[in-house]
């Protein structure tokens, strides 16, 4: 009997444990790479199957050694098994999430001992993909490990420049995220110089993410970790298998990308490789090709022969049973579907000299300090001229020529402006800060500024303004004087935050790092006495709901080519809070048809395709009398003297009330 051990390495060298919560919102203790140690050798999968002396691979010393028991299989038999596996575990098939070193070690451990590697290693990909960051980066990772064309040698994975936007949109620190991903991919894929093995050429299979199973334990593990699975039993000598295999691969690619990521496993079992015959025997498979269809670990159907139409039909039926479509996909919602998901923006360019002059007068009247004077000088000498260049007034020659000068939004400049903003904000009361916030409202419309804010060190100006806005709302709750004095500041902050949703990277940051305080501000401001404040709050609520809707649609259909994904994490309690706040605001709104329009659109986007619609929101809508609230806006006195008047708004209100609030 020979001892079997699992060597565990962290490809991130500790960075995942330190930074995962910041990048993904979830604690991930390591990016695990594993190898099997048996018969005095360490065997692992990277650029093919590599064999080295234990502890002598390019990964260095293992972080942990896990005892996997003993094997009764002799070394010669294991070596024969490895030679068979080389045809399947080739360099071109490596995929960081779907077909990696841990897939290989799980197969080996199953062959040697009948067991499987620990769940905390096997479940890492699904844990990662369950985060907004992971879901957004799935297409990027797929492109890094795209299968090479025939006759082309596999190359180390590279993170495409155009795919970095996915990281930006999903993580508060995209530069670090993309660098970490690239480093992990390269470390995982790099071949050991001492391995003495070649990567080997790829076989004709695994164009899509197909799991290879060579023993019963490996298949059991896959069935436990995937709700649905399609298992293809084949053999090298089977002609019909080669005929149906391309369709199987196409289905695997179609059903496991975009909205299908991590939901279904497509598995291939070669009955002549490893313990493939035992796997077949366990499930009563005697001929090839045979396809088995599993739901929650139980076999539902069996298909024998190379019937392509029936295979496609059975796969679609399995996925329908495992993941029934959202009930809203069957509804006809022309008014809702006609709504633009583009954010509502406040783009008016003020007279910048007047704004700066107003702010300067407040600064001059405040207690003076060297820091404040430096801030004022930076504001007048650096920031204002640049804003004038980037945002020329309407009617100017630059505007008439439709020029859009490049705003030099360099990190040093924006860091300096942040220092200036902090100095002024720490001196002036909120009632005097609205001109400063208005400059940022305009600047945030620039791509470079928004990109910087998405990744800026904490706290950034938006966080600073938001914290003071919440203080204004708290102070004005029972003090009319405070409410009046803070009105301009609150209005400008809400408009600035709304403008932040013009850019996917900043949208991701706002709805990840700042979701709770933004929600607090929206909920309170929707009930403000001032109509302009309520309009700005309704606009921000719409932008939040629109981002959530885009994220849902992209998960369902996949992001459009060339479009940066909008990854927004679903949160049941938060969505209940948002729906409740919007309905309360609608109930109270009797003056502004524009506010009713924006709130109704926001409610539609919050409800449509929500994963919590059946379990939480439907009951809430009934309790809050949502249908009655919406329909009351159409009656006399419900919104203005005669109710909502615009035909498109009336149609939207009726549609949301009758189809989404039931």
C-alpha positions as CSV (number, residue, x, y, z in Angstrom):
1,X,0.0,0.0,0.0
2,X,1.4,3.4,-1.0
3,X,0.5,6.7,0.8
4,X,-1.3,9.3,-1.3
5,X,-1.0,13.0,-0.4
6,X,-2.4,16.2,-1.8
7,X,0.0,19.1,-2.0
8,X,-1.9,22.4,-1.8
9,X,-0.5,25.7,-3.1
10,X,-1.9,29.3,-3.1
11,X,-1.3,30.7,-6.6
12,X,-1.9,34.2,-5.2
13,X,0.8,33.9,-2.6
14,X,-1.5,35.2,0.1
15,X,-3.0,38.1,-1.8
16,X,-6.4,36.4,-2.2
17,X,-6.8,36.1,1.6
18,X,-5.8,39.8,2.1
19,X,-7.7,41.3,-0.8
20,X,-10.6,39.0,-1.8
21,X,-13.2,40.8,0.4
22,X,-12.2,44.1,-1.1
23,X,-12.3,42.8,-4.7
24,X,-15.2,40.4,-4.6
25,X,-17.2,41.2,-1.4
26,X,-16.5,37.6,-0.2
27,X,-13.7,36.1,1.8
28,X,-11.6,33.7,-0.4
29,X,-8.6,32.3,1.5
30,X,-6.5,31.2,-1.5
31,X,-6.4,30.5,-5.2
32,X,-5.8,26.8,-4.8
33,X,-3.5,24.7,-7.0
34,X,-3.1,21.1,-6.1
35,X,-0.9,18.1,-7.1
36,X,-0.9,14.5,-6.2
37,X,2.1,12.9,-4.4
38,X,2.4,9.1,-4.7
39,X,5.2,6.6,-5.4
40,X,7.8,9.3,-4.6
41,X,6.6,11.6,-7.3
42,X,4.6,14.9,-7.5
43,X,2.1,14.9,-10.4
44,X,0.1,18.0,-11.5
45,X,-1.6,19.5,-14.5
46,X,-0.6,22.7,-16.2
47,X,0.9,22.6,-19.7
48,X,-0.1,19.0,-19.8
49,X,0.7,16.4,-17.1
50,X,4.0,17.1,-15.3
51,X,6.0,14.9,-12.9
52,X,8.7,16.2,-10.5
53,X,10.2,15.2,-7.3
54,X,7.9,16.2,-4.4
55,X,8.3,19.9,-3.5
56,X,10.5,20.6,-6.5
57,X,7.9,22.1,-8.9
58,X,7.9,25.8,-9.8
59,X,5.2,26.4,-7.2
60,X,7.8,26.0,-4.4
61,X,6.9,24.6,-1.0
62,X,3.3,23.5,-0.5
63,X,1.2,25.6,1.8
64,X,-0.6,22.5,3.1
65,X,-0.2,18.7,2.8
66,X,-3.5,16.8,3.0
67,X,-3.3,13.0,3.6
68,X,-5.7,11.3,1.2
69,X,-5.2,7.8,2.5
70,X,-3.5,4.8,0.8
71,X,-3.8,3.1,-2.6
72,X,-3.8,-0.6,-3.4
73,X,-3.0,0.2,-7.1
74,X,0.6,-0.6,-8.1
75,X,2.9,2.0,-9.7
76,X,2.9,0.4,-13.1
77,X,-0.9,0.5,-13.3
78,X,-0.9,4.1,-12.2
79,X,1.7,5.0,-14.8
80,X,-0.4,3.4,-17.5
81,X,-3.4,5.5,-16.2
82,X,-1.3,8.6,-16.5
83,X,-0.3,7.8,-20.1
84,X,-4.0,7.5,-21.0
85,X,-4.8,10.7,-19.2
86,X,-2.1,12.6,-21.2
87,X,-4.4,12.4,-24.2
88,X,-7.1,14.3,-22.3
89,X,-5.3,16.6,-19.9
90,X,-3.4,18.7,-22.6
91,X,-2.2,22.2,-22.6
92,X,-4.9,23.5,-25.0
93,X,-7.7,22.3,-22.7
94,X,-6.5,24.0,-19.5
95,X,-9.1,26.5,-18.1
96,X,-8.7,28.4,-14.9
97,X,-12.3,27.6,-13.8
98,X,-13.6,24.6,-15.7
99,X,-10.7,22.3,-16.4
100,X,-7.7,22.9,-14.2
101,X,-5.1,21.3,-11.9
102,X,-7.8,20.5,-9.3
103,X,-9.9,18.7,-11.9
104,X,-6.9,16.5,-12.6
105,X,-6.0,15.8,-9.0
106,X,-9.6,14.9,-8.2
107,X,-9.5,12.4,-11.0
108,X,-6.2,10.9,-9.8
109,X,-7.3,10.7,-6.2
110,X,-10.5,9.0,-7.3
111,X,-8.6,6.5,-9.3
112,X,-6.0,5.8,-6.5
113,X,-8.3,5.8,-3.4
114,X,-11.9,6.1,-4.5
115,X,-12.1,9.4,-2.7
116,X,-12.1,13.0,-3.8
117,X,-10.2,16.2,-3.0
118,X,-11.6,18.5,-0.2
119,X,-14.7,20.5,-1.0
120,X,-13.0,23.8,-0.1
121,X,-10.7,23.3,-3.0
122,X,-13.3,21.9,-5.5
123,X,-15.9,24.6,-4.7
124,X,-13.5,27.5,-5.3
125,X,-14.6,28.3,-8.9
126,X,-18.3,28.3,-8.0
127,X,-17.6,30.4,-4.9
128,X,-15.7,32.9,-7.1
129,X,-18.4,33.0,-9.8
130,X,-21.1,33.6,-7.2
131,X,-19.7,37.1,-6.7
132,X,-20.5,40.0,-9.0
133,X,-16.8,40.4,-9.7
134,X,-16.5,36.7,-10.7
135,X,-19.6,36.8,-12.8
136,X,-18.3,39.8,-14.7
137,X,-14.9,38.3,-15.2
138,X,-16.2,35.0,-16.5
139,X,-16.1,36.1,-20.2
140,X,-12.6,37.6,-19.6
141,X,-11.3,34.3,-18.2
142,X,-12.9,32.4,-21.0
143,X,-11.1,34.7,-23.5
144,X,-7.8,34.2,-21.7
145,X,-8.0,30.4,-22.1
146,X,-9.6,30.4,-25.6
147,X,-8.6,27.2,-27.4
148,X,-5.8,27.7,-29.9
149,X,-6.5,27.0,-33.6
150,X,-5.3,23.8,-35.1
151,X,-1.5,23.5,-35.5
152,X,-0.9,26.5,-33.1
153,X,1.1,25.9,-29.9
154,X,-0.7,26.8,-26.7
155,X,0.5,30.1,-25.3
156,X,0.4,31.4,-21.8
157,X,-2.9,33.1,-21.1
158,X,-3.1,36.9,-21.5
159,X,-5.7,39.3,-20.2
160,X,-7.1,41.1,-23.3
161,X,-7.0,44.9,-23.0
162,X,-10.6,45.2,-24.1
163,X,-11.7,42.7,-21.3
164,X,-10.2,44.8,-18.5
165,X,-13.4,46.8,-18.4
166,X,-15.2,43.8,-16.9
167,X,-12.9,44.0,-13.9
168,X,-13.4,47.8,-13.7
169,X,-17.1,47.4,-13.6
170,X,-17.2,44.7,-11.0
171,X,-14.4,45.5,-8.5
172,X,-13.6,48.6,-6.5
173,X,-10.0,48.1,-7.4
174,X,-9.8,47.0,-11.1
175,X,-6.1,47.6,-11.6
176,X,-5.2,45.3,-8.7
177,X,-7.9,42.8,-9.8
178,X,-6.7,42.5,-13.4
179,X,-3.1,42.3,-12.3
180,X,-3.9,39.6,-9.7
181,X,-5.9,37.6,-12.3
182,X,-3.1,37.7,-14.8
183,X,-0.5,36.7,-12.2
184,X,-2.7,33.8,-11.0
185,X,-3.3,32.6,-14.6
186,X,0.3,32.7,-15.6
187,X,1.4,30.9,-12.3
188,X,-1.2,28.2,-12.9
189,X,-0.3,27.7,-16.5
190,X,3.5,27.9,-16.4
191,X,5.3,24.7,-17.0
192,X,8.0,23.5,-14.6
193,X,11.4,23.6,-16.3
194,X,12.3,20.4,-14.4
195,X,9.3,18.4,-15.3
196,X,10.8,16.7,-18.3
197,X,7.5,16.4,-20.0
198,X,6.0,18.1,-23.0
199,X,2.6,19.7,-23.0
200,X,1.4,17.3,-25.7
201,X,-0.9,18.0,-28.5
202,X,-4.6,18.5,-28.0
203,X,-7.2,16.0,-29.1
204,X,-10.3,17.0,-31.0
205,X,-12.4,17.4,-27.9
206,X,-13.1,20.0,-25.3
207,X,-13.8,23.1,-27.4
208,X,-16.2,24.0,-24.7
209,X,-15.9,23.6,-21.0
210,X,-16.4,19.8,-20.7
211,X,-15.4,17.9,-17.6
212,X,-13.4,14.7,-18.0
213,X,-14.3,11.9,-15.6
214,X,-12.2,8.8,-15.3
215,X,-13.5,7.3,-12.0
216,X,-16.8,7.0,-10.1
217,X,-15.7,9.5,-7.4
218,X,-15.0,12.2,-9.9
219,X,-18.5,11.9,-11.4
220,X,-20.1,11.8,-8.0
221,X,-18.3,15.0,-7.1
222,X,-19.6,16.7,-10.2
223,X,-23.1,15.6,-9.7
224,X,-23.0,17.0,-6.1
225,X,-21.7,20.4,-7.2
226,X,-24.0,21.0,-10.2
227,X,-27.8,21.0,-10.2
228,X,-27.9,19.6,-13.7
229,X,-25.4,17.4,-15.6
230,X,-25.2,15.8,-19.0
231,X,-22.9,12.8,-19.2
232,X,-21.5,11.5,-22.5
233,X,-20.2,7.9,-22.5
234,X,-17.8,7.4,-25.4
235,X,-14.8,5.4,-26.6
236,X,-12.0,6.0,-29.0
237,X,-13.2,3.3,-31.4
238,X,-16.8,4.5,-31.6
239,X,-17.6,6.0,-35.0
240,X,-21.0,7.4,-34.0
241,X,-19.4,9.0,-31.0
242,X,-17.1,11.1,-33.2
243,X,-20.1,12.1,-35.3
244,X,-22.1,13.4,-32.3
245,X,-19.2,14.8,-30.4
246,X,-19.0,18.3,-32.1
247,X,-22.7,18.9,-31.3
248,X,-22.1,17.9,-27.6
249,X,-19.2,20.4,-27.5
250,X,-21.3,23.1,-29.1
251,X,-24.1,22.5,-26.6
252,X,-21.5,22.6,-23.7
253,X,-20.3,26.0,-24.9
254,X,-23.7,27.5,-25.5
255,X,-25.2,26.3,-22.2
256,X,-22.3,27.1,-19.9
257,X,-21.5,30.6,-21.0
258,X,-23.3,33.9,-20.2
259,X,-26.4,33.1,-18.1
260,X,-25.4,29.4,-17.9
261,X,-22.1,29.9,-16.1
262,X,-21.7,27.3,-13.3
263,X,-25.3,26.0,-13.6
264,X,-24.8,22.8,-15.6
265,X,-22.0,20.4,-16.1
266,X,-21.2,18.7,-19.4
267,X,-19.2,15.5,-18.7
268,X,-17.3,13.1,-20.9
269,X,-16.5,9.6,-19.8
270,X,-14.2,7.5,-22.0
271,X,-15.0,3.9,-21.1
272,X,-11.5,2.8,-22.1
273,X,-9.7,5.4,-19.9
274,X,-8.9,4.8,-16.2
275,X,-11.9,3.5,-14.4
276,X,-14.3,4.6,-17.1
277,X,-15.7,1.2,-17.4
278,X,-16.6,1.1,-13.7
279,X,-18.4,4.5,-14.1
280,X,-20.4,3.0,-17.0
281,X,-21.1,-0.1,-15.0
282,X,-22.4,1.8,-12.1
283,X,-25.1,3.5,-14.3
284,X,-25.8,0.5,-16.5
285,X,-24.2,1.9,-19.6
286,X,-23.1,-0.9,-22.1
287,X,-23.1,0.9,-25.5
288,X,-21.6,4.1,-26.9
289,X,-22.6,6.7,-27.4
290,X,-24.9,7.0,-24.4
291,X,-26.0,10.2,-22.8
292,X,-27.3,10.4,-19.2
293,X,-29.2,13.4,-17.9
294,X,-29.1,14.2,-14.2
295,X,-31.0,16.6,-12.0
296,X,-30.0,17.1,-8.3
297,X,-27.8,14.0,-8.6
298,X,-30.6,11.7,-9.8
299,X,-30.8,10.3,-13.3
300,X,-33.8,11.5,-15.2
301,X,-33.3,10.3,-18.8
302,X,-31.0,8.2,-20.9
303,X,-30.4,8.6,-24.7
304,X,-28.6,5.9,-26.7
305,X,-27.2,6.6,-30.2
306,X,-26.1,9.6,-32.2
307,X,-29.4,11.4,-32.5
308,X,-28.5,15.1,-32.6
309,X,-32.0,16.5,-32.6
310,X,-33.0,14.4,-29.6
311,X,-29.8,15.3,-27.7
312,X,-30.5,19.0,-28.2
313,X,-34.1,18.5,-27.1
314,X,-33.2,16.6,-24.0
315,X,-30.6,19.1,-22.9
316,X,-33.1,22.0,-23.3
317,X,-35.7,20.0,-21.3
318,X,-33.2,19.3,-18.5
319,X,-32.3,22.9,-18.2
320,X,-35.9,24.0,-18.3
321,X,-36.7,21.6,-15.4
322,X,-33.6,22.7,-13.5
323,X,-33.8,26.4,-14.1
324,X,-37.4,27.3,-15.1
325,X,-37.6,30.7,-16.8
326,X,-38.6,33.7,-14.7
327,X,-42.4,34.3,-15.0
328,X,-41.8,37.8,-16.3
329,X,-40.2,36.5,-19.4
330,X,-43.7,35.4,-20.6
331,X,-45.3,38.7,-20.0
332,X,-46.0,41.3,-22.8
333,X,-44.6,44.5,-21.3
334,X,-44.4,47.0,-24.2
335,X,-44.4,50.1,-22.0
336,X,-41.7,48.7,-19.7
337,X,-39.6,47.4,-22.6
338,X,-39.9,50.8,-24.3
339,X,-38.1,52.4,-21.3
340,X,-34.5,53.4,-21.9
341,X,-32.1,51.9,-19.4
342,X,-29.8,54.9,-20.0
343,X,-29.3,56.8,-16.7
344,X,-30.9,60.1,-16.1
345,X,-28.2,62.7,-16.1
346,X,-27.9,66.3,-15.0
347,X,-25.6,67.8,-17.7
348,X,-26.3,71.5,-17.6
349,X,-23.1,73.5,-17.7
350,X,-23.3,76.5,-15.2
351,X,-21.4,79.7,-15.6
352,X,-18.2,78.4,-14.1
353,X,-16.8,81.8,-13.2
354,X,-20.0,82.5,-11.2
355,X,-19.9,79.2,-9.4
356,X,-16.2,79.6,-8.4
357,X,-16.8,83.2,-7.4
358,X,-19.6,82.1,-5.1
359,X,-17.4,79.4,-3.6
360,X,-14.5,81.8,-3.2
361,X,-16.7,84.3,-1.3
362,X,-17.6,81.5,1.2
363,X,-13.9,80.6,1.6
364,X,-12.9,84.2,2.1
365,X,-15.5,84.6,4.9
366,X,-14.3,81.4,6.7
367,X,-11.5,81.3,9.3
368,X,-8.3,81.4,7.3
369,X,-5.5,78.8,7.1
370,X,-2.6,78.1,4.9
371,X,-4.3,74.9,3.8
372,X,-7.5,76.7,2.8
373,X,-5.6,79.4,0.8
374,X,-3.7,76.7,-1.0
375,X,-7.0,75.0,-1.8
376,X,-8.5,78.2,-3.1
377,X,-5.5,78.9,-5.3
378,X,-5.6,75.3,-6.8
379,X,-9.3,75.7,-7.5
380,X,-9.0,79.0,-9.4
381,X,-5.6,78.4,-11.1
382,X,-5.9,74.7,-12.1
383,X,-9.3,73.1,-11.7
384,X,-11.5,75.9,-13.2
385,X,-9.5,76.4,-16.4
386,X,-9.5,72.7,-17.1
387,X,-13.3,72.4,-16.5
388,X,-13.8,75.4,-18.9
389,X,-11.8,73.5,-21.5
390,X,-13.6,70.3,-21.1
391,X,-17.1,71.8,-20.8
392,X,-17.4,74.9,-23.0
393,X,-20.6,76.9,-22.6
394,X,-23.4,76.5,-25.1
395,X,-23.2,78.9,-27.9
396,X,-19.4,79.3,-27.7
397,X,-17.2,78.7,-30.8
398,X,-16.0,75.4,-29.3
399,X,-19.6,74.2,-28.7
400,X,-20.6,75.3,-32.2
401,X,-17.7,73.3,-33.7
402,X,-18.8,70.4,-31.5
403,X,-15.3,70.0,-30.2
404,X,-14.7,67.9,-27.1
405,X,-11.2,68.8,-25.8
406,X,-9.5,66.1,-23.8
407,X,-9.7,66.7,-20.1
408,X,-6.3,65.8,-18.7
409,X,-7.8,63.7,-15.8
410,X,-4.4,62.5,-14.6
411,X,-4.2,60.7,-11.2
412,X,-1.9,63.5,-9.7
413,X,-4.4,66.2,-10.8
414,X,-7.4,64.4,-9.4
415,X,-5.6,63.5,-6.2
416,X,-4.7,67.2,-5.8
417,X,-8.3,68.2,-6.4
418,X,-9.4,65.7,-3.8
419,X,-7.1,67.3,-1.3
420,X,-8.5,70.7,-2.2
421,X,-12.0,69.3,-1.8
422,X,-11.3,67.8,1.6
423,X,-9.7,71.0,2.9
424,X,-12.7,73.1,1.8
425,X,-15.3,70.6,3.0
426,X,-13.6,70.4,6.4
427,X,-14.0,74.2,6.8
428,X,-17.3,75.2,5.2
429,X,-20.7,74.1,6.4
430,X,-22.8,72.0,3.9
431,X,-25.0,75.0,3.1
432,X,-21.9,76.7,1.5
433,X,-20.5,73.6,-0.2
434,X,-23.0,73.2,-3.1
435,X,-20.8,75.2,-5.6
436,X,-17.9,72.8,-4.9
437,X,-20.2,69.8,-5.4
438,X,-21.6,71.3,-8.6
439,X,-18.1,71.3,-10.1
440,X,-17.7,67.6,-9.3
441,X,-21.2,67.0,-10.8
442,X,-20.0,68.3,-14.1
443,X,-16.5,66.7,-13.9
444,X,-17.9,63.3,-13.2
445,X,-19.4,63.2,-16.7
446,X,-15.9,62.9,-18.0
447,X,-14.7,59.3,-18.6
448,X,-11.3,59.9,-17.1
449,X,-12.7,61.4,-13.9
450,X,-15.3,58.7,-13.5
451,X,-12.7,56.0,-14.1
452,X,-10.5,57.5,-11.4
453,X,-13.3,57.8,-8.9
454,X,-14.1,54.2,-9.5
455,X,-10.7,53.2,-8.3
456,X,-9.7,56.1,-6.1
457,X,-8.3,55.5,-2.6
458,X,-10.9,55.7,0.1
459,X,-12.4,58.1,1.0
460,X,-13.0,59.9,-2.2
461,X,-15.0,63.1,-2.8
462,X,-18.2,61.2,-3.5
463,X,-18.0,59.5,-0.1
464,X,-17.2,62.7,1.6
465,X,-20.2,64.5,0.0
466,X,-22.5,61.6,0.7
467,X,-21.6,61.4,4.3
468,X,-22.3,65.1,4.7
469,X,-25.6,64.7,2.8
470,X,-26.7,62.1,5.3
471,X,-25.8,64.4,8.1
472,X,-27.9,67.1,6.6
473,X,-30.9,64.7,6.2
474,X,-30.6,63.6,9.8
475,X,-30.3,67.1,11.1
476,X,-33.2,68.4,9.1
477,X,-35.6,65.6,10.1
478,X,-37.1,67.7,12.8
479,X,-35.7,71.1,12.1
480,X,-37.2,73.1,9.2
481,X,-34.4,75.7,9.3
482,X,-31.8,73.0,8.8
483,X,-33.8,71.5,6.0
484,X,-34.0,74.8,4.2
485,X,-30.3,75.7,4.6
486,X,-29.2,72.2,3.4
487,X,-31.5,72.1,0.5
488,X,-29.1,73.2,-2.2
489,X,-26.3,71.0,-1.0
490,X,-28.6,67.9,-0.8
491,X,-30.0,68.6,-4.3
492,X,-26.5,68.9,-5.8
493,X,-25.2,65.8,-4.2
494,X,-28.1,63.8,-5.5
495,X,-27.5,65.1,-9.0
496,X,-23.8,64.3,-8.7
497,X,-24.5,60.7,-7.6
498,X,-27.0,60.3,-10.5
499,X,-24.3,61.4,-12.9
500,X,-22.0,58.7,-11.6
501,X,-24.2,56.1,-13.3
502,X,-23.1,57.3,-16.7
503,X,-20.1,55.0,-16.5
504,X,-20.2,51.3,-15.9
505,X,-17.0,51.3,-13.8
506,X,-18.3,53.9,-11.4
507,X,-21.7,52.3,-11.3
508,X,-20.1,49.1,-10.1
509,X,-18.2,50.9,-7.4
510,X,-21.3,52.9,-6.2
511,X,-23.5,49.8,-5.9
512,X,-20.8,47.8,-4.2
513,X,-18.9,50.0,-1.8
514,X,-21.5,52.7,-1.3
515,X,-24.8,50.9,-1.7
516,X,-26.0,51.3,1.9
517,X,-25.3,55.1,2.3
518,X,-26.7,55.8,-1.2
519,X,-29.9,53.9,-0.3
520,X,-30.2,55.8,3.0
521,X,-30.0,59.1,1.1
522,X,-32.5,58.1,-1.6
523,X,-35.0,56.7,0.9
524,X,-35.0,59.9,2.9
525,X,-34.8,62.4,0.0
526,X,-37.8,60.8,-1.8
527,X,-39.9,62.2,1.0
528,X,-38.4,65.7,1.0
529,X,-40.7,68.7,0.9
530,X,-38.9,70.3,-2.0
531,X,-40.0,69.1,-5.5
532,X,-36.6,69.5,-7.0
533,X,-35.0,67.4,-4.3
534,X,-37.6,64.7,-4.8
535,X,-37.0,64.8,-8.6
536,X,-33.3,64.3,-8.1
537,X,-33.9,61.5,-5.7
538,X,-36.3,59.8,-8.1
539,X,-33.7,60.1,-10.8
540,X,-31.1,58.5,-8.7
541,X,-33.6,55.7,-7.7
542,X,-34.2,55.2,-11.4
543,X,-30.5,55.0,-12.2
544,X,-30.0,52.4,-9.5
545,X,-32.9,50.3,-10.7
546,X,-31.8,50.6,-14.3
547,X,-28.3,49.3,-13.4
548,X,-29.9,46.4,-11.6
549,X,-32.2,45.7,-14.6
550,X,-29.3,45.8,-17.1
551,X,-27.4,43.4,-14.9
552,X,-30.3,40.9,-14.9
553,X,-30.9,41.1,-18.6
554,X,-27.1,40.6,-19.2
555,X,-27.2,37.5,-17.0
556,X,-30.2,36.2,-18.9
557,X,-29.0,37.0,-22.4
558,X,-25.4,37.8,-22.1
559,X,-23.8,41.2,-22.6
560,X,-23.8,42.8,-26.0
561,X,-20.5,42.6,-27.9
562,X,-18.2,45.5,-27.0
563,X,-20.3,46.5,-24.0
564,X,-18.9,46.6,-20.6
565,X,-21.0,44.4,-18.4
566,X,-23.0,46.0,-15.6
567,X,-22.5,43.6,-12.6
568,X,-24.9,44.4,-9.7
569,X,-25.2,41.9,-6.9
570,X,-28.7,40.9,-6.0
571,X,-29.6,41.5,-2.3
572,X,-33.0,40.4,-1.0
573,X,-33.2,42.8,1.9
574,X,-32.0,45.7,-0.1
575,X,-34.5,45.2,-2.9
576,X,-37.3,44.9,-0.4
577,X,-36.2,48.2,1.1
578,X,-36.0,49.9,-2.3
579,X,-39.4,48.7,-3.5
580,X,-41.0,49.8,-0.2
581,X,-39.4,53.2,-0.4
582,X,-40.4,53.8,-4.0
583,X,-44.0,52.8,-3.3
584,X,-44.2,55.1,-0.2
585,X,-42.8,57.9,-2.3
586,X,-45.4,57.2,-5.0
587,X,-48.2,57.2,-2.5
588,X,-47.1,60.6,-1.2
589,X,-46.4,62.2,-4.6
590,X,-49.4,64.3,-5.6
591,X,-47.6,67.2,-7.3
592,X,-45.0,66.2,-9.9
593,X,-45.9,63.9,-12.9
594,X,-42.2,63.7,-13.7
595,X,-41.5,62.2,-10.3
596,X,-44.3,59.7,-10.7
597,X,-42.9,58.8,-14.1
598,X,-39.4,58.2,-12.8
599,X,-40.6,56.3,-9.7
600,X,-42.9,54.0,-11.7
601,X,-40.1,53.2,-14.1
602,X,-37.8,52.5,-11.2
603,X,-40.4,50.2,-9.6
604,X,-40.7,48.4,-12.9
605,X,-37.0,47.8,-13.1
606,X,-36.8,46.7,-9.5
607,X,-39.5,44.1,-10.0
608,X,-38.9,42.8,-13.5
609,X,-36.9,39.6,-13.5
610,X,-36.2,39.9,-9.7
611,X,-35.1,36.5,-8.3
612,X,-37.0,37.4,-5.2
613,X,-40.3,38.3,-6.9
614,X,-42.1,35.1,-6.0
615,X,-40.6,34.6,-2.5
616,X,-40.6,38.1,-1.1
617,X,-41.8,40.9,-3.4
618,X,-45.1,39.6,-4.5
619,X,-46.4,39.4,-0.9
620,X,-44.9,42.8,-0.1
621,X,-46.7,44.4,-3.1
622,X,-50.0,43.1,-1.9
623,X,-49.4,44.2,1.7
624,X,-48.4,47.7,0.5
625,X,-51.4,47.9,-1.9
626,X,-49.2,48.6,-4.8
627,X,-51.9,48.3,-7.5
628,X,-54.1,50.8,-5.7
629,X,-51.2,53.2,-5.1
630,X,-50.3,53.2,-8.8
631,X,-53.9,53.5,-10.1
632,X,-54.6,56.3,-7.7
633,X,-52.1,58.4,-9.7
634,X,-54.3,58.3,-12.7
635,X,-57.4,59.6,-10.9
636,X,-58.3,63.2,-10.1
637,X,-56.1,64.6,-7.3
638,X,-53.8,61.6,-7.5
639,X,-51.1,63.6,-9.3
640,X,-52.0,67.2,-9.9
641,X,-55.6,68.3,-10.3
642,X,-56.6,65.7,-12.9
643,X,-54.1,62.9,-12.3
644,X,-51.3,61.8,-14.6
645,X,-51.9,63.3,-18.1
646,X,-49.2,62.2,-20.5
647,X,-50.4,59.1,-22.4
648,X,-47.0,57.3,-22.2
649,X,-46.9,57.7,-18.4
650,X,-50.5,56.6,-18.0
651,X,-49.7,53.5,-20.1
652,X,-46.7,52.7,-18.0
653,X,-48.5,53.1,-14.7
654,X,-51.3,50.9,-15.9
655,X,-48.9,48.2,-17.2
656,X,-46.8,48.1,-14.0
657,X,-49.9,48.0,-11.8
658,X,-51.7,45.3,-13.8
659,X,-48.8,43.0,-14.7
660,X,-45.9,43.5,-12.3
661,X,-47.8,44.2,-9.1
662,X,-49.8,41.0,-9.0
